[in-house]
Amino acid sequence: MTLSVPDIRPNNPQFSSGPCAKRPGYSLAALPIDALGRSHRTPTPKGRLAEVITRSKSILGMPDDWRLGIVPASDTGAVELALWSLLGPRPVDILAFESFSQTWASDIVKQLKLADANVLSAPYGQLPDLTKVDPAHDLVFAWNGTTSGVRLPNADFIAADRQGLVICDATSAAFAMDLPWDKLDVVTWSWQKALGGEAAHGMLALSPRAVERLLTHTPAWPMPKIFRLTSGGKLTEGIFKGETINTPSLLCAEDALDGLRWAESIGGLKALIGRSEASLAHIAAWVAKSDWADFLAADPATRSCTSICLVVKAPWFMALDAAGQAAAAKKLAGILDKQGVAYDIGAYRDAPPGLRIWAGATVEPDDIAKLLPWLDWAYAQVRAEFAPQAKA
């Protein structure tokens, strides 16, 4: 059966999982440029950096006694800074259920060489056994698996009276999901995710317990300058007031502020979450009726509302060998790209073949709805080409 070309198109075809779509109505020309070409340590530029911090804390509902700073190298830099600065005094559990959390596990075991590291693994689409998390251990995990479309449904598995620190990579969760601050001690994210900012800048949030660890623990390994949060046994407080460790991009800072102001203008965190969940609901309703598509995350409670990962469940696709499945999924994403209706939605390179659709708050839920008929149309073409190759 040949499907007709859909007669509606998404207004914005940008569904990339990072960098992510700009907010609706975004214009580069609207960004202030008075801070550009100036030292980031002078009052006006430093004030803009501090504003990124204060607006972020306010929108996220971060507790007043937490510290938030801008650090180098995106979310990766923020996570690595936390790992290298804080781990060591206790055994550590790592939840590894997609590519980035697997990277943190590898770095802890192979680079920091912590002998008492316990990696709790799960395949793509699933979560590890959370009952094995030890409250006496430090804990490292991603709240939302950017490459698997799996998120934690809650933080009930984290003990309120835990002894260890909880380090949470929240780069595809912040500004799109509720984060339980009372159960976390370190939270990281990057500008280019949920609010569609520009790359290379990370955000590092520290609870009082994390600050105490910084002040009482000296790592056994050398610490590069860009990882140092203390000096002379004291916390470098300026980092949490806009005095960055290295030179930031002030243009990127203005871009980040644009996204934060937009978030405030539509109703803050509740509205951001609502937009993302609305997009997930569109896809869930479509999947429920689809004879070929399914969520990679089998448990509805763990399905991400930002990095939504889909797989092909059709028998002919499952009968293909691994190379055939990869080729068919690549062709599916390629057709959508060529038509200009969805860019960059192929599954992550290490994930099972399929699609990954970003549905963070900067994506219009209506554009998600308009995309869905195109998925069926493109699938029909891929089936016609690849189904005859499937083993009987």
Number of C-alpha atoms within 10 A of each C-alpha: 6 8 13 10 11 14 8 13 19 19 13 18 20 22 25 19 27 20 18 23 26 23 21 13 7 16 11 10 7 10 16 12 11 11 19 14 11 13 14 22 14 11 12 15 22 19 17 19 28 23 19 25 22 17 16 22 17 15 18 18 15 19 12 9 9 18 21 25 25 28 28 22 18 22 27 22 22 27 27 17 22 25 19 21 22 24 25 22 15 17 17 26 24 25 24 25 25 26 18 18 23 20 13 24 24 16 16 25 16 11 11 17 12 16 12 14 20 20 20 19 18 15 13 20 24 21 21 16 12 14 8 11 21 19 19 16 21 23 25 26 23 28 26 29 33 27 25 30 27 32 26 19 14 13 16 11 15 18 14 12 9 14 14 23 24 24 27 23 27 26 28 32 27 25 27 29 25 14 20 12 16 12 19 21 20 29 26 30 27 32 27 26 30 32 30 26 26 22 18 18 24 22 26 26 24 22 23 13 16 22 19 13 17 22 16 12 14 16 15 12 10 9 14 9 9 14 19 16 22 15 10 7 12 12 16 15 14 13 20 23 20 24 23 20 18 13 12 18 17 21 18 19 23 25 25 25 23 23 23 23 15 18 23 16 10 11 11 18 21 16 17 23 20 17 22 26 21 20 24 25 16 16 23 17 10 16 16 11 10 13 13 17 20 21 26 25 22 12 13 11 12 19 26 31 30 31 30 29 31 24 19 22 16 15 12 18 24 15 15 20 13 13 9 18 21 18 15 23 21 18 19 24 23 18 20 22 17 10 13 14 21 26 19 20 24 25 24 19 10 11 19 22 24 25 26 28 25 32 30 37 30 26 26 21 23 14 21 26 20 19 23 17 19 24 19 20 18 19 23 16 16 20 17 12 12 17 19 11 15 15 11 8
